[in-house]
Amino acid sequence: MIVRKKTRPPMPWKPLLAKICCTGILCLAAWFVFLQSWAMVFPFLLNYYEVETGTLQRQLDVDRALVIRDETVVFASRAGTLNPVAQEGQRVAEREPVAVIRTSGGASQVMEAPGAGVVCYHTDGWEKVLTPQNVLALELVNLDKSPPALQESASGVFVEAGQPLFKVVNNLQPTLIWFHFDSQYLDLFPAVGKKLTFSLDDKICQGTLKNLTSHGVTGQGVLELDRKELLHERQVQLSIILAKAEGPVIPNRALVLKDNEQGVYKKTLQGYQWIPVQVVLQGEDYSVVDGLLRGDRVITNPYLIDGVASLPAN
């Protein structure tokens, strides 16, 4: 009798294992190629900014501020024709003749200065409302309306009794500017009594902060300045400089937070390196920082780098 040895069929898992191994090798090869390609392409995806030194300031724009002067209005004592004696802007002494009213009957009435100061023939009716004595009691709700237009008393015009003729501004007393603002800026102001820099009519001025208060969401402030030519202005626009810094300036988008510390990624010969910086002053788009030099190049899209998060602007 012949005994035949049975042959076992091939194991089904061997082809499967071979396929898995081939697939794994192909995947590793593809991943290696991808990493090599990414390493070559990645540097070209980074955006750089060359650091420059400059000045950054944080300012508060006030659309409506009110000028307050120590001024006294003189009214016509009778009807007649106005004949100025003192010129606009002329300084006069107390009881010095400023104008003469001539009646139709030929009589004359001399109008004298109630006090020493500068003559102004423009009045707006707010001289008794906006005074240095009641500046701290001013309420925004009572000043919502714009000041009336200036009325000029010109030479040769007929005036009625009781009509305002001119005012005498005490130019030995400082001019005050009352303004209101959003209370979120309250902590950015210096202490009362300190100097503030601001622009007025495109001119840089300095004044002393005389008062600063907060009423809910609205704050009020009073500036004291010496500017004698503000005879006609009642409503002005201000840009108050609350902070100013000089140094290396970078875009805010370059700032990153790593290990709870602010910093930037700076370009090096080997690629890039994270370095800590101190933000001196941050504006809407740019910041002045310590820790960088002019000419350094920082990455402005650091979100492409793993393990960091962009810092939000303050």
HUVEN-V627951 format. One record per pair of residues at least 12 apart in sequence whose ideal C-beta (glycine too) atoms are under 10 Angstrom apart, sorted by the first residue. I is the first residue (numbers start at 1). GAP is how many residues later the second one is. If there is no record, write none. Layout:
[[I,GAP] [I,GAP]]
//
This chain:
[[42,229] [42,262] [42,263] [43,224] [43,228] [43,229] [45,256] [45,259] [46,219] [46,221] [46,225] [46,226] [46,251] [46,253] [46,254] [46,255] [46,256] [46,258] [46,259] [47,204] [47,206] [47,207] [47,251] [47,252] [47,253] [47,254] [47,255] [47,257] [48,206] [48,217] [48,218] [48,219] [48,224] [48,248] [48,249] [48,250] [48,251] [48,252] [48,253] [49,200] [49,201] [49,202] [49,204] [49,205] [49,215] [49,218] [49,237] [49,247] [49,248] [49,249] [49,250] [49,251] [50,200] [50,217] [50,244] [50,245] [50,246] [50,247] [50,248] [51,196] [51,197] [51,198] [51,199] [51,203] [51,213] [51,215] [51,238] [51,241] [51,242] [51,243] [51,244] [51,245] [51,246] [51,247] [52,196] [52,197] [52,198] [52,242] [52,243] [52,244] [53,193] [53,194] [53,195] [53,196] [53,235] [53,239] [53,240] [53,241] [53,242] [54,191] [54,192] [54,193] [54,194] [54,195] [54,232] [54,234] [54,240] [55,189] [55,190] [55,191] [55,192] [55,194] [55,226] [55,233] [56,187] [56,188] [56,189] [56,190] [56,191] [56,193] [56,224] [56,225] [56,226] [56,227] [56,229] [56,230] [56,231] [56,232] [57,140] [57,182] [57,184] [57,185] [57,186] [57,187] [57,188] [57,189] [57,224] [57,226] [57,231] [58,127] [58,130] [58,182] [58,183] [58,184] [58,185] [58,186] [58,187] [58,223] [58,224] [58,225] [58,226] [58,256] [59,126] [59,129] [59,138] [59,139] [59,140] [59,179] [59,180] [59,181] [59,182] [59,183] [59,184] [59,185] [59,224] [60,119] [60,121] [60,122] [60,125] [60,128] [60,129] [60,136] [60,138] [60,159] [60,161] [60,178] [60,179] [60,180] [60,181] [60,182] [61,120] [61,138] [61,176] [61,177] [61,178] [61,179] [62,115] [62,117] [62,118] [62,119] [62,136] [62,159] [62,161] [62,174] [62,175] [62,176] [62,177] [62,178] [63,116] [63,117] [63,118] [63,172] [63,173] [63,174] [63,175] [64,76] [64,79] [64,80] [64,82] [64,114] [64,115] [64,116] [64,171] [64,172] [64,173] [64,174] [65,112] [65,113] [65,114] [65,115] [65,116] [65,133] [65,135] [65,156] [65,157] [65,158] [65,168] [65,169] [65,170] [65,171] [65,172] [65,173] [65,175] [66,60] [66,63] [66,64] [66,69] [66,72] [66,77] [66,81] [66,110] [66,111] [66,112] [66,113] [66,114] [66,167] [66,168] [66,169] [66,170] [67,59] [67,63] [67,80] [67,108] [67,109] [67,110] [67,111] [67,133] [67,158] [67,160] [67,163] [67,164] [67,165] [67,166] [67,167] [67,168] [67,169] [68,58] [68,59] [68,61] [68,62] [68,63] [68,64] [68,65] [68,66] [68,67] [68,70] [68,106] [68,107] [68,108] [68,109] [68,110] [68,154] [68,155] [68,156] [68,162] [68,166] [69,48] [69,49] [69,51] [69,58] [69,61] [69,62] [69,63] [69,98] [69,100] [69,101] [69,102] [69,104] [69,105] [69,106] [69,107] [69,159] [69,161] [69,162] [69,164] [69,165] [70,45] [70,47] [70,57] [70,61] [70,62] [70,63] [70,98] [70,99] [70,100] [70,101] [70,102] [70,103] [70,104] [70,105] [70,106] [71,44] [71,46] [71,47] [71,49] [71,52] [71,55] [71,56] [71,57] [71,59] [71,60] [71,61] [71,96] [71,97] [71,98] [71,99] [71,100] [71,102] [71,160] [72,41] [72,42] [72,43] [72,45] [72,55] [72,56] [72,59] [72,94] [72,95] [72,96] [72,97] [72,98] [73,41] [73,47] [73,50] [73,51] [73,52] [73,54] [73,55] [73,91] [73,92] [73,93] [73,94] [73,95] [74,24] [74,25] [74,37] [74,38] [74,39] [74,40] [74,45] [74,49] [74,79] [74,90] [74,91] [74,92] [74,93] [74,94] [75,36] [75,48] [75,84] [75,85] [75,86] [75,87] [75,88] [75,89] [75,90] [75,91] [76,23] [76,25] [76,33] [76,35] [76,77] [76,83] [76,84] [76,85] [76,86] [76,87] [76,88] [76,89] [77,24] [77,32] [77,33] [77,34] [77,84] [77,85] [77,88] [78,23] [78,24] [78,25] [78,29] [78,30] [78,31] [78,81] [78,82] [78,83] [78,84] [79,22] [79,24] [79,25] [79,79] [79,80] [79,81] [79,82] [79,83] [79,84] [80,20] [80,21] [80,22] [80,23] [80,24] [80,25] [80,26] [80,27] [80,28] [80,29] [80,78] [80,79] [80,80] [80,81] [81,19] [81,20] [81,21] [81,22] [81,23] [81,27] [81,74] [81,75] [81,76] [81,77] [81,78] [82,17] [82,18] [82,19] [82,20] [82,29] [82,39] [82,71] [82,72] [82,73] [82,74] [82,75] [82,76] [82,77] [82,81] [82,83] [82,84] [83,16] [83,17] [83,18] [83,19] [83,25] [83,28] [83,72] [83,73] [83,74] [84,13] [84,14] [84,15] [84,16] [84,27] [84,35] [84,37] [84,69] [84,70] [84,71] [84,72] [84,81] [84,82] [85,12] [85,13] [85,14] [85,15] [85,25] [85,26] [85,27] [85,34] [86,12] [86,13] [86,25] [86,27] [86,32] [86,33] [86,35] [86,80] [86,82] [87,32] [87,34] [88,30] [88,31] [88,32] [88,33] [88,34] [88,64] [88,78] [88,143] [88,144] [89,29] [89,30] [89,31] [89,32] [89,80] [89,82] [89,139] [89,140] [89,142] [90,27] [90,28] [90,29] [90,30] [91,22] [91,25] [91,26] [91,27] [91,28] [91,77] [91,78] [91,80] [91,81] [91,137] [92,20] [92,21] [92,23] [92,24] [92,25] [92,26] [92,27] [92,76] [93,19] [93,20] [93,22] [93,23] [93,24] [94,18] [94,19] [94,20] [94,21] [94,22] [94,23] [94,74] [95,15] [95,17] [95,18] [95,19] [95,20] [95,21] [96,16] [96,17] [96,20] [96,23] [96,72] [97,13] [97,14] [97,15] [97,16] [98,12] [98,13] [98,14] [98,15] [98,16] [98,21] [98,23] [98,67] [98,68] [98,69] [98,70] [99,12] [99,13] [99,14] [99,20] [99,22] [99,54] [99,56] [99,60] [99,66] [99,67] [101,57] [101,58] [101,60] [101,64] [104,54] [111,54] [111,55] [112,56] [113,53] [113,54] [113,55] [114,53] [114,54] [115,53] [115,54] [115,55] [116,52] [116,54] [116,55] [116,56] [117,50] [117,51] [117,52] [117,53] [117,54] [117,55] [117,56] [118,49] [118,50] [118,51] [118,52] [118,53] [118,54] [118,110] [118,111] [118,113] [119,47] [119,48] [119,49] [119,50] [119,112] [120,30] [120,32] [120,33] [120,46] [120,47] [120,48] [120,49] [120,111] [120,112] [121,29] [121,30] [121,31] [121,32] [121,33] [121,34] [121,43] [121,44] [121,45] [121,46] [121,110] [122,27] [122,28] [122,29] [122,30] [122,31] [122,42] [122,44] [122,45] [122,109] [122,110] [122,112] [123,25] [123,27] [123,28] [123,29] [123,30] [123,40] [123,41] [123,42] [123,43] [123,44] [124,23] [124,24] [124,25] [124,26] [124,27] [124,40] [124,43] [124,108] [124,110] [124,111] [125,22] [125,23] [125,24] [125,25] [125,26] [125,39] [126,17] [126,21] [126,22] [126,108] [126,109] [127,37] [127,40] [127,42] [127,107] [129,13] [129,14] [129,18] [130,13] [130,17] [130,46] [130,48] [130,104] [131,45] [132,38] [132,41] [132,42] [132,43] [132,44] [132,78] [132,90] [132,92] [135,41] [135,42] [135,43] [135,75] [135,76] [135,85] [135,87] [136,42] [136,74] [136,75] [136,77] [136,84] [136,86] [138,40] [138,42] [138,82] [138,84] [139,41] [139,76] [139,81] [140,38] [140,40] [140,75] [140,78] [140,80] [141,74] [141,77] [143,35] [143,37] [143,92] [146,88] [146,89] [147,86] [147,87] [147,88] [148,86] [149,85] [150,82] [150,83] [150,84] [151,12] [151,13] [152,14] [152,80] [153,12] [153,13] [153,14] [167,64] [169,59] [169,61] [169,62] [171,55] [171,56] [171,57] [171,58] [171,59] [171,60] [172,54] [172,56] [173,51] [173,53] [174,33] [174,34] [174,36] [174,49] [174,50] [174,51] [174,52] [174,53] [174,54] [175,32] [175,48] [175,49] [175,50] [175,51] [175,52] [175,53] [175,54] [175,55] [175,56] [175,58] [176,31] [176,34] [176,35] [176,46] [176,47] [176,48] [176,49] [177,21] [177,23] [177,28] [177,30] [177,33] [177,44] [177,45] [177,46] [177,47] [177,48] [177,50] [177,53] [177,56] [177,59] [177,61] [178,32] [178,33] [178,42] [178,43] [178,44] [178,45] [179,19] [179,40] [179,41] [179,42] [179,43] [179,44] [179,57] [179,58] [179,59] [179,61] [180,33] [180,35] [180,38] [180,39] [180,40] [180,41] [181,31] [181,33] [181,37] [181,38] [181,39] [181,40] [181,57] [181,59] [182,35] [182,36] [182,37] [183,30] [183,31] [183,32] [183,33] [183,34] [183,35] [183,36] [183,37] [184,33] [184,35] [185,34] [185,36] [185,55] [185,57] [186,26] [186,27] [186,28] [186,33] [186,35] [187,55] [188,52] [188,54] [188,55] [189,20] [189,23] [189,30] [189,32] [189,51] [189,53] [190,19] [190,22] [190,52] [190,53] [191,18] [191,21] [192,16] [192,17] [192,18] [192,19] [192,20] [192,21] [192,29] [192,30] [193,15] [193,16] [193,17] [193,18] [193,31] [194,14] [194,15] [195,12] [195,13] [195,14] [195,28] [196,12] [196,13] [196,25] [196,27] [196,28] [196,29] [196,42] [196,44] [196,45] [196,46] [197,42] [197,43] [197,44] [197,45] [197,47] [198,25] [198,27] [198,40] [198,41] [198,42] [198,43] [198,44] [199,38] [199,39] [199,40] [199,41] [199,42] [200,23] [200,25] [200,27] [200,30] [200,33] [200,36] [200,37] [200,38] [200,39] [200,40] [201,26] [201,28] [201,29] [201,32] [201,35] [201,36] [201,37] [202,37] [203,24] [204,35] [204,37] [205,18] [205,20] [205,21] [205,22] [205,33] [206,17] [206,19] [206,20] [206,35] [207,15] [207,16] [207,17] [207,18] [207,19] [207,20] [207,31] [207,33] [208,14] [208,15] [208,16] [208,17] [208,18] [209,12] [209,13] [209,14] [209,15] [209,31] [210,12] [210,13] [210,14] [210,15] [211,12] [211,13] [221,17] [221,19] [223,15] [223,17] [243,37] [243,38] [243,39] [243,40] [243,45] [244,37] [244,44] [245,34] [245,35] [245,36] [245,37] [245,38] [245,42] [245,43] [245,44] [245,45] [246,34] [246,35] [246,42] [247,33] [247,34] [247,40] [247,41] [247,42] [247,43] [247,44] [247,45] [247,47] [248,29] [248,32] [248,39] [248,40] [248,41] [248,42] [248,43] [248,44] [248,45] [248,46] [248,47] [248,48] [248,50] [249,32] [249,34] [249,37] [249,38] [249,39] [249,40] [249,43] [249,45] [250,14] [250,27] [250,29] [250,36] [250,37] [250,38] [250,39] [250,42] [250,46] [250,48] [250,50] [251,13] [251,34] [251,35] [251,36] [251,47] [251,49] [252,27] [252,30] [252,31] [252,32] [252,33] [252,34] [252,35] [252,48] [252,58] [252,59] [252,60] [252,61] [252,62] [253,32] [253,33] [253,45] [253,46] [253,47] [253,48] [253,49] [253,50] [253,57] [253,58] [253,60] [254,12] [254,23] [254,32] [254,33] [254,35] [254,38] [254,43] [254,44] [254,45] [254,46] [254,47] [254,48] [254,56] [254,57] [255,22] [255,24] [255,27] [255,32] [255,34] [255,43] [255,45] [255,47] [255,55] [255,56] [255,57] [255,58] [256,18] [256,21] [256,42] [256,43] [256,46] [256,47] [256,49] [256,51] [256,52] [256,53] [256,54] [256,55] [257,45] [257,51] [257,52] [257,53] [257,54] [257,55] [258,16] [258,18] [258,44] [258,47] [258,49] [258,50] [258,51] [258,53] [259,15] [259,17] [259,48] [259,49] [261,13] [261,15] [261,16] [261,17] [262,14] [262,15] [262,16] [262,17] [262,25] [262,27] [262,29] [262,49] [263,12] [263,13] [263,14] [263,15] [263,26] [263,28] [263,35] [263,39] [263,45] [263,48] [264,12] [264,13] [264,25] [264,27] [264,28] [264,32] [264,33] [264,34] [264,35] [264,36] [264,38] [264,47] [265,32] [265,33] [265,34] [265,35] [265,36] [265,37] [265,39] [265,40] [265,43] [266,25] [266,26] [266,27] [266,30] [266,31] [266,32] [266,33] [267,29] [267,30] [267,31] [267,32] [268,28] [268,29] [272,25] [272,26] [272,27] [272,30] [272,33] [274,25] [274,28] [274,31] [274,33] [274,34] [275,16] [275,17] [275,21] [275,23] [276,13] [276,14] [276,15] [277,12] [277,13] [277,14] [277,15] [277,21] [278,12] [278,13] [279,12] [279,32] [279,35] [281,33] [282,29] [282,31] [282,32] [283,30] [283,31] [284,29] [284,30] [285,28] [286,27] [287,24] [287,26] [287,27]]
//
